[in-house]
């Protein structure tokens, strides 16, 4: 049995007890007053990442449409 076959068995899904332990560690490390700011920063980071990916996809799509419109030999 290789490590790749065993690895999913070692991780497993996160249950309620695991999430509570992680939350307790976060409270100890960062303090209860810093957790809302940490969550807000993480949320804003994810939001900015998603908007950046969407803008990149929109830019690539617009570029492809512009190239297709500029090429008179392309079938429409």
CHARMM internal coordinates of N, CA and C (Angstrom, degrees):
IC EDIT
DIST 1 N 1 CA 1.4501
DIST 1 CA 1 C 1.5332
ANGL 1 N 1 CA 1 C 108.02
DIST 1 C 2 N 1.3381
ANGL 1 CA 1 C 2 N 116.64
DIHE 1 N 1 CA 1 C 2 N 126.80
DIST 2 N 2 CA 1.4623
ANGL 1 C 2 N 2 CA 120.21
DIHE 1 CA 1 C 2 N 2 CA -178.19
DIST 2 CA 2 C 1.5171
ANGL 2 N 2 CA 2 C 110.41
DIHE 1 C 2 N 2 CA 2 C -86.84
DIST 2 C 3 N 1.3189
ANGL 2 CA 2 C 3 N 114.25
DIHE 2 N 2 CA 2 C 3 N 169.65
DIST 3 N 3 CA 1.4642
ANGL 2 C 3 N 3 CA 120.10
DIHE 2 CA 2 C 3 N 3 CA 179.97
DIST 3 CA 3 C 1.5243
ANGL 3 N 3 CA 3 C 111.18
DIHE 2 C 3 N 3 CA 3 C -64.59
DIST 3 C 4 N 1.3415
ANGL 3 CA 3 C 4 N 117.09
DIHE 3 N 3 CA 3 C 4 N -34.17
DIST 4 N 4 CA 1.4596
ANGL 3 C 4 N 4 CA 120.08
DIHE 3 CA 3 C 4 N 4 CA 179.60
DIST 4 CA 4 C 1.5233
ANGL 4 N 4 CA 4 C 111.73
DIHE 3 C 4 N 4 CA 4 C -65.56
DIST 4 C 5 N 1.3193
ANGL 4 CA 4 C 5 N 117.30
DIHE 4 N 4 CA 4 C 5 N -30.91
DIST 5 N 5 CA 1.4599
ANGL 4 C 5 N 5 CA 120.22
DIHE 4 CA 4 C 5 N 5 CA 178.06
DIST 5 CA 5 C 1.5256
ANGL 5 N 5 CA 5 C 111.77
DIHE 4 C 5 N 5 CA 5 C -76.52
DIST 5 C 6 N 1.3295
ANGL 5 CA 5 C 6 N 117.57
DIHE 5 N 5 CA 5 C 6 N -30.15
DIST 6 N 6 CA 1.4611
ANGL 5 C 6 N 6 CA 121.99
DIHE 5 CA 5 C 6 N 6 CA -177.22
DIST 6 CA 6 C 1.5257
ANGL 6 N 6 CA 6 C 111.46
DIHE 5 C 6 N 6 CA 6 C -87.22
DIST 6 C 7 N 1.3363
ANGL 6 CA 6 C 7 N 118.01
DIHE 6 N 6 CA 6 C 7 N -29.17
DIST 7 N 7 CA 1.4650
ANGL 6 C 7 N 7 CA 122.13
DIHE 6 CA 6 C 7 N 7 CA -173.36
DIST 7 CA 7 C 1.5261
ANGL 7 N 7 CA 7 C 113.62
DIHE 6 C 7 N 7 CA 7 C -53.78
DIST 7 C 8 N 1.3470
ANGL 7 CA 7 C 8 N 120.61
DIHE 7 N 7 CA 7 C 8 N -46.51
DIST 8 N 8 CA 1.4788
ANGL 7 C 8 N 8 CA 118.20
DIHE 7 CA 7 C 8 N 8 CA 178.57
DIST 8 CA 8 C 1.5139
ANGL 8 N 8 CA 8 C 112.73
DIHE 7 C 8 N 8 CA 8 C -61.79
DIST 8 C 9 N 1.3148
ANGL 8 CA 8 C 9 N 117.95
DIHE 8 N 8 CA 8 C 9 N -28.84
DIST 9 N 9 CA 1.4633
ANGL 8 C 9 N 9 CA 120.37
DIHE 8 CA 8 C 9 N 9 CA 178.78
DIST 9 CA 9 C 1.5225
ANGL 9 N 9 CA 9 C 111.53
DIHE 8 C 9 N 9 CA 9 C -70.99
DIST 9 C 10 N 1.3148
ANGL 9 CA 9 C 10 N 117.06
DIHE 9 N 9 CA 9 C 10 N -28.75
DIST 10 N 10 CA 1.4633
ANGL 9 C 10 N 10 CA 121.02
DIHE 9 CA 9 C 10 N 10 CA -179.50
DIST 10 CA 10 C 1.5215
ANGL 10 N 10 CA 10 C 111.89
DIHE 9 C 10 N 10 CA 10 C -75.97
DIST 10 C 11 N 1.3194
ANGL 10 CA 10 C 11 N 117.59
DIHE 10 N 10 CA 10 C 11 N -34.30
DIST 11 N 11 CA 1.4608
ANGL 10 C 11 N 11 CA 121.30
DIHE 10 CA 10 C 11 N 11 CA -175.82
DIST 11 CA 11 C 1.5288
ANGL 11 N 11 CA 11 C 110.17
DIHE 10 C 11 N 11 CA 11 C -82.18
DIST 11 C 12 N 1.2930
ANGL 11 CA 11 C 12 N 118.41
DIHE 11 N 11 CA 11 C 12 N -66.00
DIST 12 N 12 CA 1.4534
ANGL 11 C 12 N 12 CA 122.69
DIHE 11 CA 11 C 12 N 12 CA 179.61
DIST 12 CA 12 C 1.5189
ANGL 12 N 12 CA 12 C 112.63
DIHE 11 C 12 N 12 CA 12 C 68.63
DIST 12 C 13 N 1.3042
ANGL 12 CA 12 C 13 N 117.31
DIHE 12 N 12 CA 12 C 13 N 171.76
DIST 13 N 13 CA 1.4676
ANGL 12 C 13 N 13 CA 120.76
DIHE 12 CA 12 C 13 N 13 CA 178.84
DIST 13 CA 13 C 1.5273
ANGL 13 N 13 CA 13 C 111.26
DIHE 12 C 13 N 13 CA 13 C -74.25
DIST 13 C 14 N 1.3192
ANGL 13 CA 13 C 14 N 115.68
DIHE 13 N 13 CA 13 C 14 N 153.38
DIST 14 N 14 CA 1.4679
ANGL 13 C 14 N 14 CA 120.33
DIHE 13 CA 13 C 14 N 14 CA 177.71
DIST 14 CA 14 C 1.5203
ANGL 14 N 14 CA 14 C 109.26
DIHE 13 C 14 N 14 CA 14 C -84.88
DIST 14 C 15 N 1.3126
ANGL 14 CA 14 C 15 N 115.81
DIHE 14 N 14 CA 14 C 15 N 125.56
DIST 15 N 15 CA 1.4550
ANGL 14 C 15 N 15 CA 121.29
DIHE 14 CA 14 C 15 N 15 CA 177.50
DIST 15 CA 15 C 1.5166
ANGL 15 N 15 CA 15 C 110.99
DIHE 14 C 15 N 15 CA 15 C -98.51
DIST 15 C 16 N 1.3086
ANGL 15 CA 15 C 16 N 116.22
DIHE 15 N 15 CA 15 C 16 N -175.09
DIST 16 N 16 CA 1.4557
ANGL 15 C 16 N 16 CA 121.97
DIHE 15 CA 15 C 16 N 16 CA -178.34
DIST 16 CA 16 C 1.5292
ANGL 16 N 16 CA 16 C 111.28
DIHE 15 C 16 N 16 CA 16 C -63.82
DIST 16 C 17 N 1.3078
ANGL 16 CA 16 C 17 N 117.55
DIHE 16 N 16 CA 16 C 17 N -41.41
DIST 17 N 17 CA 1.4579
ANGL 16 C 17 N 17 CA 120.28
DIHE 16 CA 16 C 17 N 17 CA -179.04
DIST 17 CA 17 C 1.5254
ANGL 17 N 17 CA 17 C 111.47
DIHE 16 C 17 N 17 CA 17 C -64.15
DIST 17 C 18 N 1.3181
ANGL 17 CA 17 C 18 N 116.86
DIHE 17 N 17 CA 17 C 18 N -41.47
DIST 18 N 18 CA 1.4613
ANGL 17 C 18 N 18 CA 120.19
DIHE 17 CA 17 C 18 N 18 CA 179.48
DIST 18 CA 18 C 1.5196
ANGL 18 N 18 CA 18 C 111.07
DIHE 17 C 18 N 18 CA 18 C -64.82
DIST 18 C 19 N 1.3424
ANGL 18 CA 18 C 19 N 116.43
DIHE 18 N 18 CA 18 C 19 N -41.82
DIST 19 N 19 CA 1.4653
ANGL 18 C 19 N 19 CA 120.13
DIHE 18 CA 18 C 19 N 19 CA 179.55
DIST 19 CA 19 C 1.5328
ANGL 19 N 19 CA 19 C 111.25
DIHE 18 C 19 N 19 CA 19 C -64.91
DIST 19 C 20 N 1.3261
ANGL 19 CA 19 C 20 N 116.96
DIHE 19 N 19 CA 19 C 20 N -37.91
DIST 20 N 20 CA 1.4623
ANGL 19 C 20 N 20 CA 119.88
DIHE 19 CA 19 C 20 N 20 CA 177.79
DIST 20 CA 20 C 1.5266
ANGL 20 N 20 CA 20 C 111.63
DIHE 19 C 20 N 20 CA 20 C -66.42
DIST 20 C 21 N 1.3184
ANGL 20 CA 20 C 21 N 117.53
DIHE 20 N 20 CA 20 C 21 N -38.36
DIST 21 N 21 CA 1.4632
ANGL 20 C 21 N 21 CA 120.83
DIHE 20 CA 20 C 21 N 21 CA 177.06
DIST 21 CA 21 C 1.5257
ANGL 21 N 21 CA 21 C 110.20
DIHE 20 C 21 N 21 CA 21 C -64.81
DIST 21 C 22 N 1.3269
ANGL 21 CA 21 C 22 N 117.05
DIHE 21 N 21 CA 21 C 22 N -42.94
DIST 22 N 22 CA 1.4733
ANGL 21 C 22 N 22 CA 120.45
DIHE 21 CA 21 C 22 N 22 CA 177.94
DIST 22 CA 22 C 1.5212
ANGL 22 N 22 CA 22 C 110.33
DIHE 21 C 22 N 22 CA 22 C -62.49
DIST 22 C 23 N 1.3308
ANGL 22 CA 22 C 23 N 117.88
DIHE 22 N 22 CA 22 C 23 N -43.14
DIST 23 N 23 CA 1.4645
ANGL 22 C 23 N 23 CA 121.42
DIHE 22 CA 22 C 23 N 23 CA 178.39
DIST 23 CA 23 C 1.5232
ANGL 23 N 23 CA 23 C 110.87
DIHE 22 C 23 N 23 CA 23 C -62.97
DIST 23 C 24 N 1.3135
ANGL 23 CA 23 C 24 N 117.66
DIHE 23 N 23 CA 23 C 24 N -41.24
DIST 24 N 24 CA 1.4620
ANGL 23 C 24 N 24 CA 121.35
DIHE 23 CA 23 C 24 N 24 CA 178.38
DIST 24 CA 24 C 1.5306
ANGL 24 N 24 CA 24 C 110.94
DIHE 23 C 24 N 24 CA 24 C -62.48
DIST 24 C 25 N 1.3163
ANGL 24 CA 24 C 25 N 117.06
DIHE 24 N 24 CA 24 C 25 N -43.00
DIST 25 N 25 CA 1.4694
ANGL 24 C 25 N 25 CA 120.71
DIHE 24 CA 24 C 25 N 25 CA 177.79
DIST 25 CA 25 C 1.5234
ANGL 25 N 25 CA 25 C 110.79
DIHE 24 C 25 N 25 CA 25 C -62.92
DIST 25 C 26 N 1.3357
ANGL 25 CA 25 C 26 N 117.41
DIHE 25 N 25 CA 25 C 26 N -41.32
DIST 26 N 26 CA 1.4665
ANGL 25 C 26 N 26 CA 120.54
DIHE 25 CA 25 C 26 N 26 CA 178.33
DIST 26 CA 26 C 1.5236
ANGL 26 N 26 CA 26 C 111.47
DIHE 25 C 26 N 26 CA 26 C -62.93
DIST 26 C 27 N 1.3360
ANGL 26 CA 26 C 27 N 117.04
DIHE 26 N 26 CA 26 C 27 N -40.68
DIST 27 N 27 CA 1.4641
ANGL 26 C 27 N 27 CA 120.28
DIHE 26 CA 26 C 27 N 27 CA 178.93
DIST 27 CA 27 C 1.5190
ANGL 27 N 27 CA 27 C 110.48
DIHE 26 C 27 N 27 CA 27 C -65.07
DIST 27 C 28 N 1.3265
ANGL 27 CA 27 C 28 N 117.27
DIHE 27 N 27 CA 27 C 28 N -40.36
DIST 28 N 28 CA 1.4609
ANGL 27 C 28 N 28 CA 120.32
DIHE 27 CA 27 C 28 N 28 CA 179.95
DIST 28 CA 28 C 1.5246
ANGL 28 N 28 CA 28 C 110.76
DIHE 27 C 28 N 28 CA 28 C -67.06
DIST 28 C 29 N 1.3229
ANGL 28 CA 28 C 29 N 117.21
DIHE 28 N 28 CA 28 C 29 N -42.87
DIST 29 N 29 CA 1.4649
ANGL 28 C 29 N 29 CA 121.10
DIHE 28 CA 28 C 29 N 29 CA -175.80
DIST 29 CA 29 C 1.5267
ANGL 29 N 29 CA 29 C 111.30
DIHE 28 C 29 N 29 CA 29 C -73.39
DIST 29 C 30 N 1.3291
ANGL 29 CA 29 C 30 N 117.53
DIHE 29 N 29 CA 29 C 30 N -49.54
DIST 30 N 30 CA 1.4632
ANGL 29 C 30 N 30 CA 120.57
DIHE 29 CA 29 C 30 N 30 CA -173.06
DIST 30 CA 30 C 1.5232
ANGL 30 N 30 CA 30 C 113.83
DIHE 29 C 30 N 30 CA 30 C -97.06
DIST 30 C 31 N 1.2912
ANGL 30 CA 30 C 31 N 118.56
DIHE 30 N 30 CA 30 C 31 N -22.80
DIST 31 N 31 CA 1.4597
ANGL 30 C 31 N 31 CA 121.23
DIHE 30 CA 30 C 31 N 31 CA -175.46
DIST 31 CA 31 C 1.5136
ANGL 31 N 31 CA 31 C 110.18
DIHE 30 C 31 N 31 CA 31 C 88.25
DIST 31 C 32 N 1.3154
ANGL 31 CA 31 C 32 N 115.91
DIHE 31 N 31 CA 31 C 32 N 149.91
DIST 32 N 32 CA 1.4652
ANGL 31 C 32 N 32 CA 121.15
DIHE 31 CA 31 C 32 N 32 CA -175.55
DIST 32 CA 32 C 1.5242
ANGL 32 N 32 CA 32 C 112.24
DIHE 31 C 32 N 32 CA 32 C -65.65
DIST 32 C 33 N 1.3265
ANGL 32 CA 32 C 33 N 118.14
DIHE 32 N 32 CA 32 C 33 N -29.70
DIST 33 N 33 CA 1.4644
ANGL 32 C 33 N 33 CA 119.94
DIHE 32 CA 32 C 33 N 33 CA -177.11
DIST 33 CA 33 C 1.5250
ANGL 33 N 33 CA 33 C 112.69
DIHE 32 C 33 N 33 CA 33 C -75.33
DIST 33 C 34 N 1.3265
ANGL 33 CA 33 C 34 N 118.21
DIHE 33 N 33 CA 33 C 34 N -23.24
DIST 34 N 34 CA 1.4625
ANGL 33 C 34 N 34 CA 121.18
DIHE 33 CA 33 C 34 N 34 CA -177.90
DIST 34 CA 34 C 1.5208
ANGL 34 N 34 CA 34 C 113.27
DIHE 33 C 34 N 34 CA 34 C -90.93
DIST 34 C 35 N 1.3406
ANGL 34 CA 34 C 35 N 118.86
DIHE 34 N 34 CA 34 C 35 N -14.03
DIST 35 N 35 CA 1.4534
ANGL 34 C 35 N 35 CA 121.15
DIHE 34 CA 34 C 35 N 35 CA -176.67
DIST 35 CA 35 C 1.5271
ANGL 35 N 35 CA 35 C 113.82
DIHE 34 C 35 N 35 CA 35 C -62.34
DIST 35 C 36 N 1.3476
ANGL 35 CA 35 C 36 N 120.27
DIHE 35 N 35 CA 35 C 36 N -42.61
DIST 36 N 36 CA 1.4740
ANGL 35 C 36 N 36 CA 118.40
DIHE 35 CA 35 C 36 N 36 CA 177.58
DIST 36 CA 36 C 1.5245
ANGL 36 N 36 CA 36 C 112.70
DIHE 35 C 36 N 36 CA 36 C -61.33
DIST 36 C 37 N 1.3157
ANGL 36 CA 36 C 37 N 117.77
DIHE 36 N 36 CA 36 C 37 N -39.69
DIST 37 N 37 CA 1.4628
ANGL 36 C 37 N 37 CA 120.44
DIHE 36 CA 36 C 37 N 37 CA 178.38
DIST 37 CA 37 C 1.5254
ANGL 37 N 37 CA 37 C 110.84
DIHE 36 C 37 N 37 CA 37 C -67.02
DIST 37 C 38 N 1.3162
ANGL 37 CA 37 C 38 N 116.58
DIHE 37 N 37 CA 37 C 38 N -37.34
DIST 38 N 38 CA 1.4578
ANGL 37 C 38 N 38 CA 121.09
DIHE 37 CA 37 C 38 N 38 CA 177.86
DIST 38 CA 38 C 1.5250
ANGL 38 N 38 CA 38 C 110.47
DIHE 37 C 38 N 38 CA 38 C -64.74
DIST 38 C 39 N 1.3266
ANGL 38 CA 38 C 39 N 117.50
DIHE 38 N 38 CA 38 C 39 N -43.92
DIST 39 N 39 CA 1.4659
ANGL 38 C 39 N 39 CA 121.79
DIHE 38 CA 38 C 39 N 39 CA 177.28
DIST 39 CA 39 C 1.5113
ANGL 39 N 39 CA 39 C 112.21
DIHE 38 C 39 N 39 CA 39 C -64.09
DIST 39 C 40 N 1.3272
ANGL 39 CA 39 C 40 N 116.23
DIHE 39 N 39 CA 39 C 40 N -40.54
DIST 40 N 40 CA 1.4577
ANGL 39 C 40 N 40 CA 120.46
DIHE 39 CA 39 C 40 N 40 CA 179.21
DIST 40 CA 40 C 1.5270
ANGL 40 N 40 CA 40 C 110.34
DIHE 39 C 40 N 40 CA 40 C -64.29
DIST 40 C 41 N 1.3098
ANGL 40 CA 40 C 41 N 116.86
DIHE 40 N 40 CA 40 C 41 N -43.81
DIST 41 N 41 CA 1.4596
ANGL 40 C 41 N 41 CA 120.41
DIHE 40 CA 40 C 41 N 41 CA 179.11
DIST 41 CA 41 C 1.5181
ANGL 41 N 41 CA 41 C 111.96
DIHE 40 C 41 N 41 CA 41 C -63.97
DIST 41 C 42 N 1.3225
ANGL 41 CA 41 C 42 N 116.47
DIHE 41 N 41 CA 41 C 42 N -40.39
DIST 42 N 42 CA 1.4628
ANGL 41 C 42 N 42 CA 120.43
DIHE 41 CA 41 C 42 N 42 CA 178.37
DIST 42 CA 42 C 1.5277
ANGL 42 N 42 CA 42 C 110.33
DIHE 41 C 42 N 42 CA 42 C -65.21
DIST 42 C 43 N 1.3153
ANGL 42 CA 42 C 43 N 117.30
DIHE 42 N 42 CA 42 C 43 N -43.23
DIST 43 N 43 CA 1.4696
ANGL 42 C 43 N 43 CA 121.34
DIHE 42 CA 42 C 43 N 43 CA 178.17
DIST 43 CA 43 C 1.5168
ANGL 43 N 43 CA 43 C 112.38
DIHE 42 C 43 N 43 CA 43 C -62.43
DIST 43 C 44 N 1.3341
ANGL 43 CA 43 C 44 N 116.78
DIHE 43 N 43 CA 43 C 44 N -43.14
DIST 44 N 44 CA 1.4618
ANGL 43 C 44 N 44 CA 120.20
DIHE 43 CA 43 C 44 N 44 CA 178.46
DIST 44 CA 44 C 1.5244
ANGL 44 N 44 CA 44 C 111.15
DIHE 43 C 44 N 44 CA 44 C -65.63
DIST 44 C 45 N 1.3210
ANGL 44 CA 44 C 45 N 116.73
DIHE 44 N 44 CA 44 C 45 N -36.83
DIST 45 N 45 CA 1.4601
ANGL 44 C 45 N 45 CA 120.26
DIHE 44 CA 44 C 45 N 45 CA 177.75
DIST 45 CA 45 C 1.5179
ANGL 45 N 45 CA 45 C 111.83
DIHE 44 C 45 N 45 CA 45 C -63.57
DIST 45 C 46 N 1.3257
ANGL 45 CA 45 C 46 N 116.61
DIHE 45 N 45 CA 45 C 46 N -43.54
DIST 46 N 46 CA 1.4622
ANGL 45 C 46 N 46 CA 120.60
DIHE 45 CA 45 C 46 N 46 CA 178.32
DIST 46 CA 46 C 1.5194
ANGL 46 N 46 CA 46 C 110.33
DIHE 45 C 46 N 46 CA 46 C -65.10
DIST 46 C 47 N 1.3352
ANGL 46 CA 46 C 47 N 116.98
DIHE 46 N 46 CA 46 C 47 N -41.37
DIST 47 N 47 CA 1.4610
ANGL 46 C 47 N 47 CA 121.31
DIHE 46 CA 46 C 47 N 47 CA 179.71
DIST 47 CA 47 C 1.5334
ANGL 47 N 47 CA 47 C 110.71
DIHE 46 C 47 N 47 CA 47 C -62.83
DIST 47 C 48 N 1.3371
ANGL 47 CA 47 C 48 N 117.05
DIHE 47 N 47 CA 47 C 48 N -44.26
DIST 48 N 48 CA 1.4633
ANGL 47 C 48 N 48 CA 120.56
DIHE 47 CA 47 C 48 N 48 CA 178.86
DIST 48 CA 48 C 1.5261
ANGL 48 N 48 CA 48 C 111.28
DIHE 47 C 48 N 48 CA 48 C -65.19
DIST 48 C 49 N 1.3273
ANGL 48 CA 48 C 49 N 116.99
DIHE 48 N 48 CA 48 C 49 N -38.02
DIST 49 N 49 CA 1.4572
ANGL 48 C 49 N 49 CA 120.71
DIHE 48 CA 48 C 49 N 49 CA 178.39
DIST 49 CA 49 C 1.5280
ANGL 49 N 49 CA 49 C 110.54
DIHE 48 C 49 N 49 CA 49 C -62.70
DIST 49 C 50 N 1.3402
ANGL 49 CA 49 C 50 N 116.61
DIHE 49 N 49 CA 49 C 50 N -46.32
DIST 50 N 50 CA 1.4602
ANGL 49 C 50 N 50 CA 120.53
DIHE 49 CA 49 C 50 N 50 CA -179.98
DIST 50 CA 50 C 1.5228
ANGL 50 N 50 CA 50 C 111.50
DIHE 49 C 50 N 50 CA 50 C -63.71
DIST 50 C 51 N 1.3311
ANGL 50 CA 50 C 51 N 117.22
DIHE 50 N 50 CA 50 C 51 N -41.79
DIST 51 N 51 CA 1.4620
ANGL 50 C 51 N 51 CA 119.24
DIHE 50 CA 50 C 51 N 51 CA 179.76
DIST 51 CA 51 C 1.5258
ANGL 51 N 51 CA 51 C 111.02
DIHE 50 C 51 N 51 CA 51 C -67.99
DIST 51 C 52 N 1.3255
ANGL 51 CA 51 C 52 N 117.60
DIHE 51 N 51 CA 51 C 52 N -33.80
DIST 52 N 52 CA 1.4641
ANGL 51 C 52 N 52 CA 120.64
DIHE 51 CA 51 C 52 N 52 CA 176.31
DIST 52 CA 52 C 1.5167
ANGL 52 N 52 CA 52 C 111.86
DIHE 51 C 52 N 52 CA 52 C -66.41
DIST 52 C 53 N 1.3239
ANGL 52 CA 52 C 53 N 116.57
DIHE 52 N 52 CA 52 C 53 N -41.69
DIST 53 N 53 CA 1.4675
ANGL 52 C 53 N 53 CA 120.58
DIHE 52 CA 52 C 53 N 53 CA 177.44
DIST 53 CA 53 C 1.5222
ANGL 53 N 53 CA 53 C 110.03
DIHE 52 C 53 N 53 CA 53 C -64.12
DIST 53 C 54 N 1.3297
ANGL 53 CA 53 C 54 N 117.21
DIHE 53 N 53 CA 53 C 54 N -42.89
DIST 54 N 54 CA 1.4682
ANGL 53 C 54 N 54 CA 120.88
DIHE 53 CA 53 C 54 N 54 CA -179.80
DIST 54 CA 54 C 1.5222
ANGL 54 N 54 CA 54 C 110.70
DIHE 53 C 54 N 54 CA 54 C -64.89
DIST 54 C 55 N 1.3231
ANGL 54 CA 54 C 55 N 117.15
DIHE 54 N 54 CA 54 C 55 N -41.13
DIST 55 N 55 CA 1.4664
ANGL 54 C 55 N 55 CA 120.39
DIHE 54 CA 54 C 55 N 55 CA 179.29
DIST 55 CA 55 C 1.5274
ANGL 55 N 55 CA 55 C 110.52
DIHE 54 C 55 N 55 CA 55 C -64.71
DIST 55 C 56 N 1.3135
ANGL 55 CA 55 C 56 N 116.83
DIHE 55 N 55 CA 55 C 56 N -39.06
DIST 56 N 56 CA 1.4678
ANGL 55 C 56 N 56 CA 121.16
DIHE 55 CA 55 C 56 N 56 CA 178.12
DIST 56 CA 56 C 1.5256
ANGL 56 N 56 CA 56 C 110.77
DIHE 55 C 56 N 56 CA 56 C -64.51
DIST 56 C 57 N 1.3381
ANGL 56 CA 56 C 57 N 116.86
DIHE 56 N 56 CA 56 C 57 N -42.71
DIST 57 N 57 CA 1.4601
ANGL 56 C 57 N 57 CA 120.44
DIHE 56 CA 56 C 57 N 57 CA 178.61
DIST 57 CA 57 C 1.5233
ANGL 57 N 57 CA 57 C 110.72
DIHE 56 C 57 N 57 CA 57 C -65.82
DIST 57 C 58 N 1.3350
ANGL 57 CA 57 C 58 N 117.20
DIHE 57 N 57 CA 57 C 58 N -42.15
DIST 58 N 58 CA 1.4653
ANGL 57 C 58 N 58 CA 120.81
DIHE 57 CA 57 C 58 N 58 CA 178.58
DIST 58 CA 58 C 1.5226
ANGL 58 N 58 CA 58 C 110.91
DIHE 57 C 58 N 58 CA 58 C -63.57
DIST 58 C 59 N 1.3246
ANGL 58 CA 58 C 59 N 117.07
DIHE 58 N 58 CA 58 C 59 N -39.96
DIST 59 N 59 CA 1.4601
ANGL 58 C 59 N 59 CA 121.12
DIHE 58 CA 58 C 59 N 59 CA 178.74
DIST 59 CA 59 C 1.5129
ANGL 59 N 59 CA 59 C 111.79
DIHE 58 C 59 N 59 CA 59 C -64.85
DIST 59 C 60 N 1.3275
ANGL 59 CA 59 C 60 N 117.28
DIHE 59 N 59 CA 59 C 60 N -40.79
DIST 60 N 60 CA 1.4640
ANGL 59 C 60 N 60 CA 121.05
DIHE 59 CA 59 C 60 N 60 CA 178.23
DIST 60 CA 60 C 1.5200
ANGL 60 N 60 CA 60 C 110.39
DIHE 59 C 60 N 60 CA 60 C -67.12
DIST 60 C 61 N 1.3252
ANGL 60 CA 60 C 61 N 117.29
DIHE 60 N 60 CA 60 C 61 N -38.79
DIST 61 N 61 CA 1.4595
ANGL 60 C 61 N 61 CA 121.01
DIHE 60 CA 60 C 61 N 61 CA 179.14
DIST 61 CA 61 C 1.5204
ANGL 61 N 61 CA 61 C 110.38
DIHE 60 C 61 N 61 CA 61 C -66.48
DIST 61 C 62 N 1.3356
ANGL 61 CA 61 C 62 N 117.28
DIHE 61 N 61 CA 61 C 62 N -44.91
DIST 62 N 62 CA 1.4655
ANGL 61 C 62 N 62 CA 120.59
DIHE 61 CA 61 C 62 N 62 CA 178.76
DIST 62 CA 62 C 1.5195
ANGL 62 N 62 CA 62 C 111.07
DIHE 61 C 62 N 62 CA 62 C -63.41
DIST 62 C 63 N 1.3338
ANGL 62 CA 62 C 63 N 116.90
DIHE 62 N 62 CA 62 C 63 N -38.31
DIST 63 N 63 CA 1.4605
ANGL 62 C 63 N 63 CA 120.73
DIHE 62 CA 62 C 63 N 63 CA 178.99
DIST 63 CA 63 C 1.5253
ANGL 63 N 63 CA 63 C 110.73
DIHE 62 C 63 N 63 CA 63 C -64.97
DIST 63 C 64 N 1.3189
ANGL 63 CA 63 C 64 N 116.92
DIHE 63 N 63 CA 63 C 64 N -40.81
DIST 64 N 64 CA 1.4633
ANGL 63 C 64 N 64 CA 120.82
DIHE 63 CA 63 C 64 N 64 CA 179.17
DIST 64 CA 64 C 1.5168
ANGL 64 N 64 CA 64 C 110.72
DIHE 63 C 64 N 64 CA 64 C -66.40
DIST 64 C 65 N 1.3264
ANGL 64 CA 64 C 65 N 117.61
DIHE 64 N 64 CA 64 C 65 N -39.56
DIST 65 N 65 CA 1.4606
ANGL 64 C 65 N 65 CA 120.76
DIHE 64 CA 64 C 65 N 65 CA 178.66
DIST 65 CA 65 C 1.5222
ANGL 65 N 65 CA 65 C 110.77
DIHE 64 C 65 N 65 CA 65 C -67.49
DIST 65 C 66 N 1.3243
ANGL 65 CA 65 C 66 N 117.72
DIHE 65 N 65 CA 65 C 66 N -37.98
DIST 66 N 66 CA 1.4636
ANGL 65 C 66 N 66 CA 121.59
DIHE 65 CA 65 C 66 N 66 CA 178.64
DIST 66 CA 66 C 1.5176
ANGL 66 N 66 CA 66 C 110.55
DIHE 65 C 66 N 66 CA 66 C -65.75
DIST 66 C 67 N 1.3307
ANGL 66 CA 66 C 67 N 117.09
DIHE 66 N 66 CA 66 C 67 N -42.49
DIST 67 N 67 CA 1.4618
ANGL 66 C 67 N 67 CA 120.28
DIHE 66 CA 66 C 67 N 67 CA 178.19
DIST 67 CA 67 C 1.5118
ANGL 67 N 67 CA 67 C 111.29
DIHE 66 C 67 N 67 CA 67 C -64.56
DIST 67 C 68 N 1.3233
ANGL 67 CA 67 C 68 N 117.03
DIHE 67 N 67 CA 67 C 68 N -38.91
DIST 68 N 68 CA 1.4567
ANGL 67 C 68 N 68 CA 120.66
DIHE 67 CA 67 C 68 N 68 CA 179.77
DIST 68 CA 68 C 1.5259
ANGL 68 N 68 CA 68 C 110.34
DIHE 67 C 68 N 68 CA 68 C -67.01
DIST 68 C 69 N 1.3303
ANGL 68 CA 68 C 69 N 117.99
DIHE 68 N 68 CA 68 C 69 N -40.33
DIST 69 N 69 CA 1.4581
ANGL 68 C 69 N 69 CA 121.69
DIHE 68 CA 68 C 69 N 69 CA 179.34
DIST 69 CA 69 C 1.5143
ANGL 69 N 69 CA 69 C 111.27
DIHE 68 C 69 N 69 CA 69 C -69.32
DIST 69 C 70 N 1.3270
ANGL 69 CA 69 C 70 N 118.74
DIHE 69 N 69 CA 69 C 70 N -32.23
DIST 70 N 70 CA 1.4575
ANGL 69 C 70 N 70 CA 122.13
DIHE 69 CA 69 C 70 N 70 CA -178.11
DIST 70 CA 70 C 1.5277
ANGL 70 N 70 CA 70 C 112.07
DIHE 69 C 70 N 70 CA 70 C -79.85
DIST 70 C 71 N 1.3266
ANGL 70 CA 70 C 71 N 118.70
DIHE 70 N 70 CA 70 C 71 N -20.93
DIST 71 N 71 CA 1.4630
ANGL 70 C 71 N 71 CA 122.33
DIHE 70 CA 70 C 71 N 71 CA -177.70
DIST 71 CA 71 C 1.5308
ANGL 71 N 71 CA 71 C 109.00
DIHE 70 C 71 N 71 CA 71 C -89.94
DIST 71 C 72 N 1.3550
ANGL 71 CA 71 C 72 N 117.95
DIHE 71 N 71 CA 71 C 72 N 107.04
DIST 72 N 72 CA 1.4675
ANGL 71 C 72 N 72 CA 120.03
DIHE 71 CA 71 C 72 N 72 CA -176.75
DIST 72 CA 72 C 1.5304
ANGL 72 N 72 CA 72 C 112.81
DIHE 71 C 72 N 72 CA 72 C -72.29
DIST 72 C 73 N 1.3239
ANGL 72 CA 72 C 73 N 118.78
DIHE 72 N 72 CA 72 C 73 N -15.87
DIST 73 N 73 CA 1.4684
ANGL 72 C 73 N 73 CA 120.75
DIHE 72 CA 72 C 73 N 73 CA -178.34
DIST 73 CA 73 C 1.5193
ANGL 73 N 73 CA 73 C 112.62
DIHE 72 C 73 N 73 CA 73 C -88.63
DIST 73 C 74 N 1.3187
ANGL 73 CA 73 C 74 N 118.28
DIHE 73 N 73 CA 73 C 74 N -7.84
DIST 74 N 74 CA 1.4613
ANGL 73 C 74 N 74 CA 119.06
DIHE 73 CA 73 C 74 N 74 CA -178.79
DIST 74 CA 74 C 1.5154
ANGL 74 N 74 CA 74 C 110.16
DIHE 73 C 74 N 74 CA 74 C -76.19
DIST 74 C 75 N 1.3351
ANGL 74 CA 74 C 75 N 116.89
DIHE 74 N 74 CA 74 C 75 N 137.98
DIST 75 N 75 CA 1.4826
ANGL 74 C 75 N 75 CA 119.52
DIHE 74 CA 74 C 75 N 75 CA 178.08
DIST 75 CA 75 C 1.5197
ANGL 75 N 75 CA 75 C 110.58
DIHE 74 C 75 N 75 CA 75 C -71.65
DIST 75 C 76 N 1.2945
ANGL 75 CA 75 C 76 N 116.67
DIHE 75 N 75 CA 75 C 76 N 137.10
DIST 76 N 76 CA 1.4731
ANGL 75 C 76 N 76 CA 121.60
DIHE 75 CA 75 C 76 N 76 CA 179.69
DIST 76 CA 76 C 1.4965
ANGL 76 N 76 CA 76 C 111.00
DIHE 75 C 76 N 76 CA 76 C -113.92
END
COOR INIT
IC SEED 1 N 1 CA 1 C
IC BUILD
